[in-house]
Amino acid sequence: MAALLLVFAVSYLLGSLVAGVLYSRMRGEDIRGRDLPGGSGTYRQYGVGAAVLVTGLDIVKGAVAAGVGLILAPEATWVAMLGVVLGHCYPLYFRFQGGGGIAPLLGALLVAAPITLAGMVGAGLLLIPLYRATLQARVKLNAVPFATAVAVPVGLLLATRYGGLSDLLAGGAAMAVRAAHLLARPPHGRGVEPGQP
């Protein structure tokens, strides 16, 4: 039990280092006043270079959390997954207002369940251009959350065979709670183009 609590605490604190918030504060702002602090929000506010940096850092923290889980509690890496995604969505350091959790989920799965992750990413990459060409104008939802909503069930099917089911369920549950909060209270300024106030 002590190992599980330690994994959760370390993972949650890692998750709370939300790269988009840190990046925007380095620029003298707080992105959360206008958008979510993940890769998509960072792209809309600061452009592609910043978005790649922020997404990469958030993926790395997910991978590190899963690595800690593998070392300290290899039978329960889902605890690390839950902690790092919850930390990203509800960061201790930033008034519990973070991102959606996609990047740290991907990073943690990269370590805990790489085959499952590959299938999910493949499904998402196939769906994004198709969605943008057909449904996005009517649905008015960003392509990444839409693709994620489809890719996660694909991942669940793969996880039953190749591993990572408990990890995916734990991370998905944290993301679902955050998504419900975001639907109830959308962030200000969604959809603002890069460089615009």
C-alpha positions as semicolon CSV with decimal commas, in nm:
position;residue;x (nm);y (nm);z (nm)
1;M;0,000;0,000;0,000
2;A;0,284;0,241;0,081
3;A;0,433;0,186;-0,266
4;L;0,099;0,260;-0,433
5;L;0,055;0,582;-0,236
6;L;0,409;0,689;-0,323
7;V;0,351;0,616;-0,695
8;F;0,027;0,813;-0,692
9;A;0,183;1,110;-0,507
10;V;0,489;1,128;-0,734
11;S;0,276;1,089;-1,047
12;Y;0,024;1,350;-0,936
13;L;0,297;1,602;-0,857
14;L;0,462;1,534;-1,195
15;G;0,127;1,575;-1,367
16;S;0,075;1,907;-1,191
17;L;0,371;2,051;-1,384
18;V;0,148;2,165;-1,671
19;A;0,385;2,270;-1,949
20;G;0,135;2,503;-2,118
21;V;0,088;2,707;-1,802
22;L;0,462;2,718;-1,735
23;Y;0,533;2,825;-2,094
24;S;0,270;3,099;-2,091
25;R;0,396;3,231;-1,757
26;M;0,746;3,252;-1,902
27;R;0,589;3,488;-2,155
28;G;0,430;3,695;-1,879
29;E;0,077;3,556;-1,926
30;D;-0,147;3,273;-1,814
31;I;-0,292;3,084;-2,109
32;R;-0,585;2,966;-1,897
33;G;-0,743;3,310;-1,925
34;R;-0,798;3,242;-2,295
35;D;-0,762;2,870;-2,363
36;L;-0,670;2,528;-2,231
37;P;-0,299;2,480;-2,150
38;G;-0,249;2,168;-2,363
39;G;-0,098;2,131;-2,708
40;S;-0,407;2,250;-2,899
41;G;-0,459;2,558;-2,682
42;T;-0,089;2,641;-2,695
43;Y;-0,097;2,614;-3,074
44;R;-0,394;2,849;-3,097
45;Q;-0,230;3,105;-2,869
46;Y;0,143;3,077;-2,948
47;G;0,191;2,876;-3,268
48;V;0,327;2,541;-3,373
49;G;0,673;2,559;-3,213
50;A;0,534;2,627;-2,868
51;A;0,269;2,358;-2,915
52;V;0,531;2,094;-3,004
53;L;0,740;2,190;-2,700
54;V;0,444;2,185;-2,459
55;T;0,305;1,858;-2,596
56;G;0,647;1,695;-2,582
57;L;0,702;1,797;-2,221
58;D;0,358;1,675;-2,117
59;I;0,421;1,341;-2,293
60;V;0,756;1,308;-2,116
61;K;0,603;1,362;-1,771
62;G;0,349;1,088;-1,845
63;A;0,628;0,853;-1,949
64;V;0,832;0,935;-1,638
65;A;0,529;0,873;-1,414
66;A;0,466;0,534;-1,577
67;G;0,836;0,451;-1,537
68;V;0,813;0,529;-1,167
69;G;0,509;0,302;-1,150
70;L;0,693;0,018;-1,325
71;I;0,982;0,045;-1,081
72;L;0,787;0,082;-0,755
73;A;0,462;-0,107;-0,827
74;P;0,489;-0,296;-1,160
75;E;0,157;-0,475;-1,102
76;A;-0,030;-0,145;-1,061
77;T;0,096;0,102;-1,322
78;W;-0,265;0,222;-1,346
79;V;-0,201;0,415;-1,023
80;A;0,071;0,615;-1,200
81;M;-0,160;0,670;-1,497
82;L;-0,439;0,796;-1,273
83;G;-0,204;1,023;-1,079
84;V;-0,032;1,188;-1,376
85;V;-0,355;1,252;-1,569
86;L;-0,535;1,385;-1,262
87;G;-0,238;1,608;-1,189
88;H;-0,244;1,748;-1,541
89;C;-0,620;1,807;-1,531
90;Y;-0,630;1,936;-1,172
91;P;-0,277;2,065;-1,098
92;L;-0,186;2,133;-0,738
93;Y;0,045;2,418;-0,839
94;F;-0,209;2,603;-1,057
95;R;-0,534;2,623;-0,858
96;F;-0,650;2,282;-0,989
97;Q;-0,718;2,426;-1,336
98;G;-0,525;2,235;-1,600
99;G;-0,562;2,069;-1,937
100;G;-0,755;1,778;-2,078
101;G;-0,502;1,503;-2,006
102;I;-0,435;1,366;-2,356
103;A;-0,056;1,418;-2,370
104;P;0,030;1,268;-2,029
105;L;-0,200;0,975;-2,108
106;L;-0,008;0,913;-2,431
107;G;0,327;0,936;-2,253
108;A;0,226;0,695;-1,980
109;L;0,086;0,445;-2,232
110;L;0,409;0,468;-2,430
111;V;0,582;0,305;-2,133
112;A;0,302;0,087;-1,989
113;A;0,125;-0,036;-2,307
114;P;0,306;0,063;-2,630
115;I;0,112;-0,168;-2,866
116;T;-0,220;-0,038;-2,738
117;L;-0,093;0,317;-2,777
118;A;0,021;0,253;-3,135
119;G;-0,326;0,131;-3,230
120;M;-0,494;0,430;-3,068
121;V;-0,264;0,681;-3,233
122;G;-0,307;0,512;-3,570
123;A;-0,686;0,529;-3,541
124;G;-0,670;0,893;-3,435
125;L;-0,440;0,993;-3,721
126;L;-0,674;0,828;-3,971
127;L;-0,981;0,997;-3,826
128;I;-0,857;1,355;-3,787
129;P;-0,837;1,447;-4,158
130;L;-1,162;1,263;-4,234
131;Y;-1,343;1,445;-3,951
132;R;-1,206;1,785;-4,056
133;A;-1,321;1,729;-4,412
134;T;-1,672;1,611;-4,325
135;L;-1,807;1,686;-3,977
136;Q;-1,606;1,958;-3,803
137;A;-1,793;2,251;-3,960
138;R;-2,126;2,112;-3,834
139;V;-2,018;1,964;-3,500
140;K;-1,790;2,261;-3,411
141;L;-1,565;2,045;-3,193
142;N;-1,188;2,040;-3,228
143;A;-1,060;1,737;-3,422
144;V;-0,832;1,609;-3,142
145;P;-1,106;1,551;-2,880
146;F;-1,325;1,391;-3,147
147;A;-1,050;1,157;-3,262
148;T;-0,969;1,076;-2,900
149;A;-1,332;0,982;-2,833
150;V;-1,312;0,727;-3,114
151;A;-0,955;0,612;-3,054
152;V;-1,011;0,528;-2,686
153;P;-1,262;0,247;-2,761
154;V;-1,013;0,112;-3,016
155;G;-0,750;0,123;-2,745
156;L;-0,976;-0,061;-2,502
157;L;-1,020;-0,344;-2,752
158;L;-0,645;-0,364;-2,811
159;A;-0,571;-0,345;-2,438
160;T;-0,776;-0,657;-2,369
161;R;-0,532;-0,848;-2,587
162;Y;-0,201;-0,662;-2,563
163;G;-0,215;-0,514;-2,212
164;G;-0,276;-0,179;-2,053
165;L;-0,649;-0,212;-1,990
166;S;-0,639;-0,095;-1,628
167;D;-0,401;0,188;-1,726
168;L;-0,628;0,307;-2,003
169;L;-0,939;0,285;-1,784
170;A;-0,773;0,484;-1,504
171;G;-0,645;0,757;-1,734
172;G;-0,969;0,762;-1,932
173;A;-1,175;0,800;-1,615
174;A;-0,970;1,104;-1,509
175;M;-1,005;1,256;-1,856
176;A;-1,381;1,190;-1,857
177;V;-1,425;1,381;-1,530
178;R;-1,226;1,673;-1,672
179;A;-1,421;1,665;-1,999
180;A;-1,749;1,685;-1,806
181;H;-1,619;1,993;-1,620
182;L;-1,505;2,154;-1,944
183;L;-1,841;2,094;-2,108
184;A;-2,017;2,248;-1,810
185;R;-1,780;2,548;-1,797
186;P;-1,586;2,599;-2,122
187;P;-1,262;2,798;-2,099
188;H;-1,265;3,159;-2,216
189;G;-1,141;3,238;-2,562
190;R;-1,148;2,892;-2,722
191;G;-1,065;2,906;-3,087
192;V;-0,854;3,224;-3,077
193;E;-0,594;3,215;-3,353
194;P;-0,219;3,204;-3,276
195;G;-0,081;3,541;-3,173
196;Q;-0,421;3,707;-3,125
197;P;-0,531;3,841;-2,784
